[in-house]
Amino acid sequence: MNSVALEVRDLVKTFSLDGATINAVDGVSFQVKSGEFVALVGPSGSGKTTMLSILAALLTPSSGQVLIDGQDLAQMNEKQRVKLRREKIGFTFQSNNLIPYLTARENVEFMLRLNNKRDRAGRVRSDELLARLGLAERLHSLPAQMSGGQQQRVAIARALIHNPAVVLADEPTASLDTERAFQVVETFAHLIHENDRAGIMVTHDLRMCQFVDRVLQMQDGKLVRIYESKQEIMELAQGTLKH
Amino acid sequence: MRSFFLATYLAIKEVMRNKGRFFLVALVIALITVLVLFIAALGEGLSNANRQYVANLDAQLVVFLEKSDYSINSSRLETNTVKSIRRVEGVEDAGPIHTSNSQIVSLAEPLKVSILGVEAERPGMPPLLEGRYFRGGEARETVMDGSVAERTDLKIGDEIEIRSTQGTKDEFYTLKIVGLVDEQAYSFQPTLFLPAATWELVRPQSESDLNSDTPNPNIIAVKLSDPARVEEVRLRLQNEVANIEVADIETTINNIPGYTAQQGTVQTQGVFTLLIGILVIGGFFQIQILQKVPQIGVLKAIGSSNAVVGLSAVIQIIIVTGIGVGIGSGLNYLFSLVLPAAIPLAFNGAWSLAAILLLLFIGPLGGMVSIIYAVRIEPLKALRLG
């Protein structure tokens, strides 16, 4: 494990709904180091997607701090946030992940274009990454010509190609069958570790936790438990954990 | 600059990978372009057919009978008025113009024509394209509008027969074609130019007119020594010559019966066609942006700026509009080659260019709402929160 890539300090996000104030995220603090893959779990409405949106610099917190690679999101204007998302963050989403009119290769290389890094080395790395994800034959396929699993793997390649500090995954297995889901998360975890990135995956499927290093459990906007031992995590993933 | 290249890349990729969809919209824009250019050409053609002779007069002022409201048909001047006008300082020359209608009956199909009585080599008589001017007096000679020669097999040296109703009888007169002039349509009809005395003889006349053989000009075309002094000479003419009113060429054209109303109608049609174009393009791109909300959300979430997203939409609209206008202009050009001369269409380069530029402008204008919408899409739309 290396330096801290992501740090969350006493984060709060409140929403007003019909006159009532809802604490979607309520005083959450944690750190994620480079080379660490963390799962953010919890029931619907527990605040994990709100948390992910704040970490992605897409939503402004009501209070607290988020530091990515040492940079405080609260101190940034919108232009700086866009730059941060482009340079320091990699994304995979639940669905609508890829740009439909770009091929697998073009989708991945688009991140390089955005970062002005689409040189020969970048293009070679892009093809190598896609090949490692089993997509060597799919470089010229459009998203509509690929399965859900293949699309998610292209999204993973896109999330990693520009060497971001943090990789965020929002329910990456939601639209996949079990076998594909395991394959995708396993590959994802492997690449996070290999590339020494900090990875955070929001998932409601506890079985996927077997591939992560730590599990952060949220409930009602609060971080209620952190699973750190491999045994606890495996028991959580297998549904055999005793509370 | 990087935003521009990224936006161009995205725009071109999307258009190329969705050729069918974008081509259909380009085709709609092409049809709108054809319609707009067609209406512009029709407006110009009708306008030409109505005003061509007056617009091409080698004169700066036109003299009418007082209180005729600058209406050529209502104006009937004394024969000696032209001499009085020639004596006014600042007038280089003046020529009487007598207007009427007749019909060439010696053709396979009778052809309606305007017959204009003028004096050779005076204002009112256009320059010759070929041949010679008619002789004076009652010479049975005519200089013919070139467009008649184009439509028929008539040429210099041929004789034509015209029919005029005089009193209660149809009278037939034979005229020899001695010269041709460039397109000189007047009152939607090609023109025959005749000596004034011949005109008086052959023109349709009522029973009472038959008792007189003095040709009264409808108007007098006045050429000035210094064309820059139009207003000054106009006032001088009105002060020094009795029973006249004087107008410049533009006023004369605008008072040709039906001219202003006709142009207003055609221009309104053109404006409405452009408005329809704006709505069609705007509607298409708005629907497209609505379909792409999650995709635009993803683009923004991964770090594309508003400039990239907005510019991409603008470039796409410009590409599609450009293709549509290009196809439409090409189709229009082909139309201009095959349409018969009888249809009053005039494809004026300047007007067509203005219409094309306007059409290219309405694309981004129509897509403005969708562009603003695209820029305002929150990247959160990429996540389930959106």
Interface residues (C-beta under 8 A of the other chain):
Chain A: T49 T50 L52 S53 A56 L58 L59 K79 V82 K83 R85 R86 E87 I89 F91 F93 Q94 S95 N96 N97 L98 I99 P100 Y101 L102 E106 F110 M111 R113 L114 N115 N116 L142 R158 D170 E171
Chain B: R2 L6 Y9 L10 K13 E14 M16 R17 N18 P294 Q295 G297 V298 L299 K300 A301 I302 G303 S304 S305 E378 P379 L380 A382 L383 R384 L385
